[in-house]
Amino acid sequence: MSKQESNFFDNVLGAIGDLGNKVVRTIQGYRPKFEQHIALFGESGSGKTTLLTVFYGYQQEIKFQKNAGYRLLADDLTQGQNLLSSFYKITAQPIAPTRLTSRKYSFSIRPDGVAEDVGRMVWHDYPGEWWTETKTAEEQKDKENTFLSLISSDIALFLVDGAKLMNQGDKYLKYLFCNFRDEISRLKKYPALKEKFPLTHFPRIWLICLSKSDILPDVTVEDFKKRVIEVANEELQAVREEIREIIEEPELFNLGDDYLLLSAAEYDEKNESIKNIEKRKGIDLIAPIVFTVPVKRSVMWAKRKTATIATTAVAVEIIRKFSTGWLKWVPLVGYYFGLLDQMAKDKVVDLTVAKDEAIKKGCFIDAILIAFEQKLFTRDIGKTFIFRNEESICEKANTRVGKECR
């Protein structure tokens, strides 16, 4: 390669790097550790507290840890004990609502046989009563601070209450999205938020979730998506536009593309009690979705922003070199990103082999991500979760993926 060609190549890479830096910062922000933040939105009574309790409680079971290959640990011991206590009592004692109280929970993820944590999930709860009932100056300040905290999240779960959908019908969907649109509109007036507009950090991926989905047992996630779009598409579009007005790179934002059915347990609506804690739906998909979907969507957006990014490897290189966020830590191991590149090219991939290779090399972050990917390819998952992926994915077996850890 001549010196002139070399300089031209360096300039091209520099241009890609500058854009990649902007894209990654816009999508993910800066984080000191490998972690994902999740923002939870839902009206009062939609099941947010029960969802969190069951999410944590069932993952403490030995059977779960053996099958999953990792442990979920509460960073705050008192919070963890309280959640576990509520989980054990859940069928006999309903969980008390957390009215007008914002909460944040942090959980570490540790692979079996490993002494150190490899990732962290931070769960932000936005009380549903704030959509309609905030009255005091103190509550208003807490509301503002909570929203400022949760906009660091990469992904948000928006809960549609299955019980209300069944009892109130289509008008509930319209009312729900209109109410949330108005809440976003009110938030836009807060001085502490206005001075940050346009927001660089904001949940870019929003999953619309049907909570208490056991009440509607014959409804698949496709049915749910179709109903939302047919009934409340205008209202959903209004929410989307309200948010896009306050964020940088508004095209790097998804609301109404991804859907999830959730059920913390089998619920007895008549007696307002939980009948069977073992009958859950979608709870075991939350961690895999929260950790893998932002990675895949970020890579997809990076490629879309720059036509010269032809492979996942190039997009990952941008992330690795320029991001000081949590994604900077993930590309230090090549298995998971190599796997994504293979699947995007319709290559057959053996996820078990890829995970075993990662473990052998001590690439525990990769091992966790690949384990999550395996979970998202389990049988019948298509009835529970829809993820809009513009790249072809193939989960069939037998290609070994990845490079050694660096």
Buried (B, 14 or more C-beta within 10 A) or exposed (E): EEEEEEEEEEEEBEEBBEBBBBBBBBBBBBBEEBBBBBBBBBBBBBBBBBBBBBBBBBBBEEEBBEEBBBBBBBBEEEBBEBBBEBBBEBBEEEBEBBEBEBBBBBBBBBBEEBEEBBBBBBBBBBBBBBBEEBEEEEBBEBBBEBBBBBBBBBBBBBBBBBBBBBEEEEEBBBBBBBBBBBBBEBBBEBEEBEEBEEBBBBBBBBBBBBBBBBBBEEBBBEBBBEBBEEBBEEBBBBBBEBBBEBBBBBEBBBBBBBBBBBBBBBBEEEEEBBEEBEBBBBBBBBBBBBBBBBBBBBBBBBBEBBEEBEBBBBBBBBBBBBBBBBBBBBBEBBBBBBBBBBBBEEBEBBBEBBBBBBBEBEBBBBBBBBBBBBBBBEEEBEBBBBBEBEBEBBBEEEBBBBBEBE
